[in-house]
Amino acid sequence: MTPKERAAQSATTMWAGDNASAWVGMEIAEIDEGHAVLTLTIRKDHCNGHGIGHGGVTFMLADSAFAFACNSRNVATVAQHNTISFLAPVRLGDTLTATAREITQSGRSGITDVTVTNQDGVIVAEFRGASRALGTPLFEEPT
């Protein structure tokens, strides 16, 4: 199994149980080892009292991209902590793209950065997540 095939199968396995990401309307656009791209179009129910996209929705998109990137090696991996900086408002109808790229992975710990942009390429948020591998596989690999 190539690293890209392993990443794709890991994503398929995770997506099958990821009710939250599907519920909010996310889609996986791209997956590879240590890399994931997810998209989300901002709906009315994603907007807050100011009429802009709720920061929690943007955070959720970035967090999901982070999760798919750091689980791409078929090792169950969870977040230790993460941070986000909101850089521009998100508006109703915007299509957000969260691009996650692993910065480092050593032993059971990793750092993954996620850039969230809108349909015009404007960076709306920057996210950094620290991960911890649990050591168990997501799926049984063929031998």
C-alpha positions, 0 to 999 in steps of 0.5 A, a space after each residue: 500500500 502506498 502512502 497516498 493509498 494508506 491516507 485515502 483508506 484512513 480518510 475513508 475509515 474516519 469519514 464513515 464515523 465522522 458524523 460531525 464533519 458531515 453534519 456541518 457540511 464539510 467535504 474532503 477535497 484532497 488527502 495524502 500522507 500528512 496532508 488534507 484539504 477540506 471545504 465548507 460552504 457557509 450556510 445561514 445556520 453557520 452565522 452568528 448574531 453579527 451576521 458573519 460566520 461563527 468562529 467555531 464553525 471555522 475552527 471546526 473546519 480547520 480541526 477536521 482538516 488537522 484530524 485527517 492529515 494527522 491520521 493519514 498514516 493509519 495510526 489513530 491520532 488525537 489533538 493535544 491542544 490547538 490554537 487559531 487566529 481569525 484574520 478576516 470575517 467569513 460571510 454567508 455563501 463563502 466557500 472555505 478551504 482548509 489546507 492542513 500540512 504536517 510540519 513535524 511528526 516525531 514518535 507519537 507527537 506531531 505539529 500540523 498547520 492549517 490555513 483556511 481561505 475563502 473562495 477569493 484566496 483570502 486567508 481567513 484563519 491560521 490554525 496550529 494543532 499538536 497531535 498525539 498518536 494513540 498507536 492503534 490502527 484505523 483499519 487492518 492493512 492487507 499483508 
